[in-house]
């Protein structure tokens, strides 16, 4: 899921907001800086705070961040992204450090290489599955949103008529090559497509938010305290 979150946001800002790849990368810097600051702190307090509390806090932070990212509009700018990206970075820092430590802390040293390999493999496989699911979700949700947006649009709707008149005036003013009426309807179509795509991305973020909320009861399966004492397995 962590890798899927890194996948969906650059696609959003590059595809809908027109950010080039360099600027899309710059937007991710606040989250990366937050993680860089938080991860050493989480590592230091791990032995003093219950892993359950830390993971629950992580899920709460991620839920709040992705709830707000799931309500973005096409007019959003850089400072609409930054607070929630930083909040998600803080949440990811708590979960990454704690889950990695819990997963490997009970392994005897002689099994650590195999255990860490399996842990890394499971993360990569789950990340690729999440990529596919989120991409499919976005692609499938665009059409229903477009159908809902197109339904009230016709030549008898006064709001649509005013919008078409405004678009035609702009096209005439800028000397567009298309016929003003065709160009105006083309602009309306592009606007509808962009809005439907934005709503599909919002759906993806809200689904992730719900998954974080659904995972909250599972924290009771985690150990109550920090690193347990390693028990060596008996030799065969």
Protein Blocks (a to p, Z undefined) as FASTA:
>chain_A
ZZmmmmmmmmmmmmmnopafklmmmmmmmmmmmmmmmmmmmmmmmmmpcfklmmmmmmmm
mmmmmmmmmmccfkbcfklmmmmmmmmmmmmmmmmmmmmmmmmmmpcfklmmmmmmmmmm
mmmmmmmmmmmmmmmmmmmmmmmmmmmmmmmgcfklmklmmmmmmmmmmmmmnopabdfk
lmmmmmmmmmmmmmmmmmmmmmmmmmmmmmmmmmmmmmmmpcfbdcddddddddZZ
